[in-house]
Amino acid sequence: MNSNINIQEAIKEAKRCLNCAHPLCRTGCPIENDIPGFIKAVAQGNIGQASAIIAERSNLPAVCGRVCPHELQCEAHCVLSKKNCGIRIGMLERFVADFVETMNICEPVKISSRHGKVAVIGSGPAGLTVAGDLAKLGFEVTVFEAQPEPGGVLLFGIPGFRLSKDVVNREIAKIKRLGVNFRTNVLVGPDITIDQMFAEGFDAIFIGTGTALPKVLNIPGCTLPGVLTATYFLSTVTLFQSGHLEAKEIPVTTDDRVLVIGAGNVAIDAARTALRLGAQSVTVAYRRTVKEITALPSEYEAAVQEGIQFRWLVSPLRYVGEIKVSGLAVELLEADVAGDIHPTGKQEIIPADKILLAIGQRPAARIVSTTEGISVDSYGYVITKERPYGMTTRPGVFAGGDVVHGPKTVVLAMKEAKKVAAGIAMYVEAKKLLEACN
């Protein structure tokens, strides 16, 4: 197991729970996991029951137990956190998921049987949640994934030291045992269209492709070799580790001076990954202060401990270099007592052999551009309805997760996906009823 605790330690931690009459921890969980329920089961030593309780709301407990921002959600709401001794909910969830897998305690089961065929595009957290929820309801589900392996951002966007490939594969195997079929190396749009999916007999289609396109910084020198996106860098590392790429395809090499622009979780993941590849130095540059970073505090603290440098209050002006990038010219900023940021007029060049951009992402248009009737907003995010929840302006086509709401955490994508799965079930049932009446 990879939980770092044994069953005795887990039970001891679970017994610290106060069993609050109004558990705030559950209100802090985006998918409203029955946290007191599963912790009580752990305290009683009934790990199988704890797993079953978690499974009522989550198809990815081993993932959530590792990458969810517990310190900002469930654990932050624990009443004991006010005394700095809150229950380590994430650790217990991770323990339960690992324990039942290792001991082969319980299998996922379909809770009912319905007729309907659903296609899911994308196998990230949103796609896997929709697939798992609908499979449990008895729907025939096929997941279409562009990469050679399913997992989406869980596999290709989050580095292995935070979320191992084995854990992701384990969760996917569990969903496969529900009867979900996966078709990999299929790029929806060029390889198969929405219309062709309907022609294959799918009653509904879910788009859960996330925000696949990284935003770029169009400043002078942006075409210099060595200027890359952090998401591309992270995906090449995963593809190499999976045996799909050679080591020479990884853009960061030993002794590179690496500069990461941005201070979100992707930026920190890229910085820590570059350090593990043997980079000579890794620096993160951000236009604001440490107080405004969007990365998890725990991830930032880990990066500092590992030796990653941070440059605050710097605004990129241009990439420096002739044949390839050699640095980034920045303007130094300053913050006043109110926290407002102002330019100083002073400039500096931060030396770098590789510059990784992590300034946000946006949806790709390959599905929408090959399908009539799907409306998007001015930023390219898919527009959906409240009833049935998650349906786009094209009947039978649903969307959820980052492709609708913008980049969020894994668990927030799962929260929306669960609501969309219910909307899909409602739609298909109504569709089948109307067909039976004709």
C-alpha positions as CSV (number, residue, x, y, z in Angstrom):
1,M,0.0,0.0,0.0
2,N,1.1,3.6,-0.5
3,S,-0.9,5.2,2.3
4,N,2.1,5.6,4.6
5,I,0.0,4.4,7.6
6,N,-1.1,1.0,8.8
7,I,-4.5,0.0,9.9
8,Q,-3.8,0.6,13.6
9,E,-2.7,4.1,12.9
10,A,-5.8,4.7,10.6
11,I,-8.1,3.5,13.4
12,K,-6.4,5.6,16.0
13,E,-6.7,8.7,13.7
14,A,-10.4,7.9,12.9
15,K,-11.3,7.6,16.6
16,R,-10.3,11.2,17.1
17,C,-13.4,12.2,15.1
18,L,-16.0,14.0,17.3
19,N,-18.9,12.7,15.3
20,C,-20.4,16.2,15.1
21,A,-24.2,16.5,14.9
22,H,-23.7,19.0,12.1
23,P,-20.5,17.8,10.3
24,L,-18.9,20.8,8.7
25,C,-16.3,18.6,7.0
26,R,-19.0,17.2,4.7
27,T,-20.2,20.7,3.7
28,G,-16.6,21.5,2.8
29,C,-16.4,18.6,0.3
30,P,-17.5,19.6,-3.2
31,I,-19.1,16.1,-3.8
32,E,-20.5,15.9,-0.3
33,N,-18.8,12.7,0.6
34,D,-20.2,11.1,3.8
35,I,-17.0,11.8,5.6
36,P,-18.3,11.2,9.2
37,G,-19.8,7.9,8.0
38,F,-16.6,6.5,6.4
39,I,-14.5,7.7,9.3
40,K,-16.8,6.0,11.8
41,A,-16.4,2.8,9.8
42,V,-12.7,3.1,9.9
43,A,-12.7,3.7,13.6
44,Q,-14.7,0.4,14.0
45,G,-12.1,-1.4,11.8
46,N,-14.6,-2.0,9.0
47,I,-12.6,-0.8,6.0
48,G,-14.9,-2.5,3.5
49,Q,-17.9,-0.5,4.8
50,A,-15.8,2.7,4.7
51,S,-15.0,2.0,1.1
52,A,-18.6,1.4,0.2
53,I,-19.6,4.7,1.9
54,I,-17.0,6.6,-0.1
55,A,-18.1,4.8,-3.3
56,E,-21.6,6.3,-2.9
57,R,-20.2,9.7,-4.0
58,S,-16.8,9.1,-5.5
59,N,-15.4,6.8,-8.3
60,L,-11.8,8.0,-7.7
61,P,-11.1,7.8,-4.0
62,A,-7.4,6.9,-4.4
63,V,-7.0,10.0,-6.6
64,C,-9.0,12.3,-4.4
65,G,-7.1,11.1,-1.4
66,R,-3.9,12.2,-3.0
67,V,-4.5,15.4,-5.0
68,C,-7.6,17.0,-3.6
69,P,-6.9,20.3,-1.7
70,H,-8.1,18.9,1.6
71,E,-6.4,21.6,3.6
72,L,-8.8,24.1,1.8
73,Q,-11.9,22.0,1.8
74,C,-13.0,19.2,4.2
75,E,-10.0,19.4,6.6
76,A,-10.3,23.2,6.7
77,H,-14.0,22.8,7.9
78,C,-13.2,20.2,10.6
79,V,-14.0,21.8,14.0
80,L,-10.7,20.4,15.4
81,S,-8.8,22.4,12.8
82,K,-9.4,25.5,14.9
83,K,-7.1,23.9,17.5
84,N,-4.6,22.9,14.8
85,C,-5.4,19.2,15.3
86,G,-8.0,18.5,12.6
87,I,-8.7,15.0,11.4
88,R,-6.5,14.0,8.5
89,I,-9.4,13.2,6.2
90,G,-7.3,12.9,3.0
91,M,-4.9,10.5,4.6
92,L,-7.8,8.3,5.7
93,E,-9.5,8.3,2.3
94,R,-6.2,7.4,0.7
95,F,-5.7,4.6,3.3
96,V,-9.2,3.1,2.6
97,A,-8.7,3.2,-1.1
98,D,-5.3,1.5,-0.9
99,F,-6.3,-1.0,1.7
100,V,-9.4,-2.4,-0.1
101,E,-7.4,-2.6,-3.4
102,T,-4.5,-4.5,-1.8
103,M,-6.8,-6.8,0.2
104,N,-9.3,-7.2,-2.7
105,I,-12.1,-6.5,-0.2
106,C,-14.9,-5.2,-2.4
107,E,-15.8,-4.8,-6.1
108,P,-17.9,-2.0,-7.6
109,V,-21.4,-3.1,-8.5
110,K,-24.1,-1.9,-10.7
111,I,-26.9,-0.6,-8.5
112,S,-29.7,-0.9,-11.1
113,S,-30.2,-1.7,-14.8
114,R,-31.4,0.7,-17.4
115,H,-31.2,0.7,-21.2
116,G,-29.1,3.3,-22.9
117,K,-25.8,3.8,-24.7
118,V,-23.6,6.8,-23.8
119,A,-20.3,8.0,-25.3
120,V,-17.9,9.9,-23.1
121,I,-15.2,12.0,-24.7
122,G,-12.1,12.4,-22.5
123,S,-11.0,10.2,-19.6
124,G,-10.0,12.8,-17.1
125,P,-11.8,13.3,-13.7
126,A,-15.0,14.5,-15.3
127,G,-15.1,11.8,-18.0
128,L,-14.3,9.0,-15.5
129,T,-16.9,10.3,-13.1
130,V,-19.7,10.4,-15.7
131,A,-18.6,7.0,-17.0
132,G,-18.6,5.4,-13.6
133,D,-21.9,6.9,-12.4
134,L,-23.7,5.9,-15.6
135,A,-22.3,2.4,-15.6
136,K,-23.5,1.9,-12.0
137,L,-27.0,2.8,-13.3
138,G,-26.7,0.1,-16.0
139,F,-25.9,2.2,-19.0
140,E,-23.6,1.0,-21.7
141,V,-20.7,3.4,-21.7
142,T,-17.8,3.9,-24.1
143,V,-15.0,6.4,-23.3
144,F,-13.0,7.9,-26.2
145,E,-9.5,9.1,-25.4
146,A,-7.0,10.8,-27.7
147,Q,-3.9,9.6,-25.8
148,P,-2.5,6.0,-25.9
149,E,-3.7,5.4,-22.4
150,P,-6.8,6.6,-20.5
151,G,-6.4,9.0,-17.5
152,G,-6.4,12.4,-19.1
153,V,-5.0,15.1,-16.9
154,L,-4.7,12.6,-14.0
155,L,-2.1,10.7,-16.0
156,F,-0.6,13.3,-18.3
157,G,-0.9,16.5,-16.3
158,I,-0.1,15.5,-12.7
159,P,3.4,14.3,-12.2
160,G,4.0,10.8,-10.7
161,F,5.5,12.0,-7.5
162,R,2.1,13.5,-6.6
163,L,-0.1,10.9,-8.3
164,S,1.5,7.7,-9.5
165,K,0.5,6.1,-12.8
166,D,-0.3,2.8,-10.9
167,V,-2.9,4.6,-8.8
168,V,-4.6,6.1,-11.8
169,N,-4.5,2.8,-13.7
170,R,-6.0,1.1,-10.6
171,E,-9.0,3.5,-10.5
172,I,-9.5,3.1,-14.2
173,A,-9.4,-0.7,-13.9
174,K,-12.1,-0.4,-11.3
175,I,-14.3,1.5,-13.7
176,K,-13.6,-1.0,-16.4
177,R,-14.9,-3.7,-14.2
178,L,-18.2,-1.9,-14.2
179,G,-18.4,-2.6,-17.9
180,V,-17.1,0.7,-19.2
181,N,-15.3,0.3,-22.6
182,F,-12.3,2.5,-23.5
183,R,-11.2,3.4,-27.0
184,T,-7.8,5.1,-26.9
185,N,-5.8,6.9,-29.6
186,V,-9.1,8.3,-30.9
187,L,-9.1,12.1,-31.4
188,V,-12.8,13.2,-31.6
189,G,-13.2,15.6,-34.4
190,P,-10.5,14.4,-36.9
191,D,-11.0,10.6,-36.2
192,I,-14.7,10.4,-35.4
193,T,-17.3,13.2,-35.2
194,I,-20.3,13.7,-32.9
195,D,-22.6,12.9,-35.8
196,Q,-20.8,9.6,-36.5
197,M,-21.2,8.7,-32.8
198,F,-24.9,9.2,-33.0
199,A,-24.9,7.1,-36.1
200,E,-23.2,4.3,-34.1
201,G,-26.3,4.3,-31.9
202,F,-25.3,6.4,-28.9
203,D,-28.2,7.9,-27.1
204,A,-26.2,10.7,-25.5
205,I,-22.7,12.1,-25.7
206,F,-20.7,13.7,-22.9
207,I,-17.8,16.1,-23.7
208,G,-15.3,16.1,-20.9
209,T,-12.2,17.2,-22.7
210,G,-11.1,19.8,-20.2
211,T,-8.9,22.8,-21.2
212,A,-6.4,21.1,-23.5
213,L,-4.8,24.2,-25.1
214,P,-2.3,26.1,-22.9
215,K,-2.3,29.9,-23.1
216,V,0.8,31.5,-24.5
217,L,2.7,34.8,-23.8
218,N,2.9,36.6,-27.1
219,I,5.9,38.9,-26.3
220,P,9.0,39.5,-28.4
221,G,11.1,36.3,-28.8
222,C,8.2,33.9,-28.3
223,T,9.3,31.7,-31.2
224,L,12.8,31.1,-29.8
225,P,13.7,27.5,-29.3
226,G,13.5,26.7,-25.6
227,V,10.2,28.6,-25.0
228,L,7.7,25.8,-24.1
229,T,4.4,25.2,-22.3
230,A,4.5,23.5,-19.0
231,T,1.7,21.1,-20.0
232,Y,3.6,19.9,-23.0
233,F,6.7,19.4,-20.8
234,L,4.7,17.4,-18.3
235,S,3.0,15.2,-20.9
236,T,6.4,14.3,-22.5
237,V,7.7,13.2,-19.2
238,T,4.7,10.9,-18.7
239,L,4.8,9.6,-22.2
240,F,8.5,8.8,-21.7
241,Q,7.8,7.0,-18.4
242,S,5.1,5.0,-20.1
243,G,7.4,3.9,-22.9
244,H,5.7,6.0,-25.6
245,L,8.6,8.5,-26.1
246,E,12.4,8.3,-26.0
247,A,14.3,10.3,-23.3
248,K,15.6,12.7,-25.9
249,E,12.1,13.9,-26.6
250,I,11.9,15.4,-23.1
251,P,12.7,19.1,-23.6
252,V,14.4,19.7,-20.3
253,T,17.8,18.2,-19.9
254,T,20.4,17.9,-17.2
255,D,22.1,21.1,-16.3
256,D,19.4,23.3,-17.9
257,R,18.6,26.5,-16.1
258,V,14.8,26.3,-16.0
259,L,12.4,29.3,-15.6
260,V,8.7,28.7,-15.0
261,I,6.3,31.6,-15.6
262,G,3.2,31.3,-13.4
263,A,2.4,30.2,-9.8
264,G,-0.5,27.7,-10.1
265,N,-0.4,24.0,-9.5
266,V,0.8,23.3,-13.0
267,A,3.7,25.7,-12.6
268,I,4.7,24.1,-9.3
269,D,4.4,20.6,-10.8
270,A,6.5,21.6,-13.8
271,A,9.1,23.2,-11.6
272,R,9.4,20.2,-9.3
273,T,9.5,17.8,-12.2
274,A,12.3,19.8,-13.9
275,L,14.3,19.6,-10.7
276,R,13.9,15.8,-10.6
277,L,15.2,15.6,-14.2
278,G,18.5,17.1,-13.0
279,A,18.0,20.7,-14.0
280,Q,20.9,22.9,-12.8
281,S,18.4,25.4,-11.3
282,V,14.7,26.0,-11.3
283,T,13.1,29.4,-10.7
284,V,9.4,30.3,-10.7
285,A,8.6,33.8,-11.8
286,Y,5.3,35.4,-10.8
287,R,3.9,38.9,-11.3
288,R,2.3,39.1,-7.9
289,T,3.3,38.0,-4.4
290,V,3.3,34.7,-2.5
291,K,-0.1,35.7,-1.0
292,E,-1.7,35.6,-4.4
293,I,-0.5,32.3,-5.8
294,T,-3.1,29.8,-6.8
295,A,-1.0,26.7,-6.1
296,L,-1.8,24.7,-3.0
297,P,0.1,26.0,0.0
298,S,1.4,22.4,0.7
299,E,2.8,22.2,-2.9
300,Y,4.5,25.6,-2.7
301,E,6.1,24.7,0.7
302,A,7.3,21.4,-0.8
303,A,8.8,23.3,-3.8
304,V,10.7,25.6,-1.4
305,Q,12.0,22.7,0.6
306,E,13.3,21.1,-2.6
307,G,15.3,24.2,-3.5
308,I,13.2,25.8,-6.1
309,Q,13.7,29.6,-6.2
310,F,10.8,32.1,-6.5
311,R,10.9,35.6,-8.0
312,W,8.0,37.7,-7.0
313,L,6.7,40.9,-8.6
314,V,8.2,40.5,-12.0
315,S,6.4,41.1,-15.3
316,P,7.7,39.5,-18.5
317,L,8.7,41.9,-21.2
318,R,10.5,39.8,-23.8
319,Y,12.4,36.5,-24.3
320,V,16.1,37.0,-24.7
321,G,18.3,35.1,-27.1
322,E,19.4,34.8,-30.7
323,I,19.7,31.2,-31.8
324,K,17.7,29.9,-28.8
325,V,16.4,31.4,-25.6
326,S,18.9,32.5,-23.0
327,G,16.7,34.4,-20.6
328,L,13.7,36.5,-19.8
329,A,13.6,40.3,-19.6
330,V,11.3,41.4,-16.9
331,E,10.1,44.6,-15.3
332,L,10.4,44.8,-11.5
333,L,7.1,45.6,-9.8
334,E,6.3,46.7,-6.3
335,A,3.3,46.4,-4.0
336,D,2.1,49.2,-1.9
337,V,0.6,48.9,1.7
338,A,-2.8,48.3,0.2
339,G,-1.5,45.4,-1.9
340,D,-1.9,47.1,-5.2
341,I,0.9,46.3,-7.8
342,H,2.8,49.1,-9.5
343,P,5.6,49.2,-12.1
344,T,9.0,50.5,-11.1
345,G,10.4,51.1,-14.5
346,K,13.4,48.9,-13.5
347,Q,14.3,46.0,-15.7
348,E,16.3,42.8,-15.2
349,I,17.2,39.7,-17.2
350,I,16.6,36.3,-15.6
351,P,18.9,33.8,-17.3
352,A,17.3,30.6,-18.5
353,D,18.0,27.8,-21.0
354,K,14.4,26.6,-21.0
355,I,11.3,28.7,-20.2
356,L,8.1,26.9,-19.3
357,L,4.8,28.7,-19.6
358,A,2.1,27.9,-17.0
359,I,-0.2,30.9,-17.3
360,G,-3.5,29.1,-17.8
361,Q,-5.3,26.9,-20.3
362,R,-8.3,27.1,-22.6
363,P,-10.6,24.6,-24.4
364,A,-9.7,23.2,-27.8
365,A,-12.2,23.8,-30.6
366,R,-11.8,20.6,-32.6
367,I,-15.1,19.0,-31.4
368,V,-17.2,22.2,-31.6
369,S,-15.8,23.1,-35.0
370,T,-16.8,19.7,-36.4
371,T,-20.3,19.7,-34.9
372,E,-23.2,21.8,-35.7
373,G,-25.4,23.2,-32.9
374,I,-23.0,23.4,-30.0
375,S,-22.7,27.0,-28.7
376,V,-19.7,28.4,-26.9
377,D,-19.0,31.7,-25.1
378,S,-16.5,34.3,-26.2
379,Y,-13.7,32.4,-24.5
380,G,-14.5,29.0,-26.1
381,Y,-16.2,27.4,-23.1
382,V,-19.2,25.2,-23.9
383,I,-22.6,26.7,-22.9
384,T,-24.9,24.2,-21.1
385,K,-28.4,24.1,-19.6
386,E,-29.8,23.6,-16.2
387,R,-32.4,21.1,-17.3
388,P,-31.5,18.5,-18.1
389,Y,-28.3,19.5,-16.3
390,G,-25.3,19.8,-18.5
391,M,-26.9,19.5,-21.9
392,T,-25.5,21.8,-24.6
393,T,-27.5,23.7,-27.2
394,R,-27.3,20.5,-29.3
395,P,-29.9,17.9,-28.0
396,G,-28.3,14.8,-26.6
397,V,-24.8,16.4,-26.3
398,F,-23.7,17.2,-22.8
399,A,-20.6,18.8,-21.4
400,G,-19.0,19.3,-17.9
401,G,-15.9,20.0,-16.0
402,D,-13.2,22.4,-17.1
403,V,-14.5,22.6,-20.7
404,V,-17.5,24.4,-19.3
405,H,-16.4,26.1,-16.1
406,G,-12.7,26.7,-16.8
407,P,-9.7,25.1,-15.0
408,K,-10.7,23.8,-11.6
409,T,-9.5,21.1,-9.2
410,V,-10.1,17.4,-9.7
411,V,-12.9,17.2,-7.2
412,L,-14.7,20.3,-8.5
413,A,-14.7,18.7,-12.0
414,M,-16.1,15.6,-10.4
415,K,-18.8,17.6,-8.6
416,E,-20.1,19.0,-11.9
417,A,-19.7,15.7,-13.6
418,K,-21.9,13.9,-11.1
419,K,-24.7,16.4,-11.8
420,V,-24.3,16.0,-15.5
421,A,-24.4,12.2,-15.2
422,A,-27.8,12.6,-13.5
423,G,-28.9,14.9,-16.3
424,I,-27.8,12.4,-19.0
425,A,-29.7,9.6,-17.2
426,M,-32.9,11.8,-17.1
427,Y,-32.5,12.7,-20.8
428,V,-32.0,9.1,-22.0
429,E,-34.9,7.8,-20.0
430,A,-37.1,10.4,-21.4
431,K,-35.8,9.7,-24.9
432,K,-36.5,5.9,-24.5
433,L,-40.0,6.6,-23.2
434,L,-40.9,8.8,-26.2
435,E,-39.5,6.1,-28.5
436,A,-41.6,3.5,-26.8
437,C,-44.7,5.6,-27.3
438,N,-44.3,6.0,-31.0
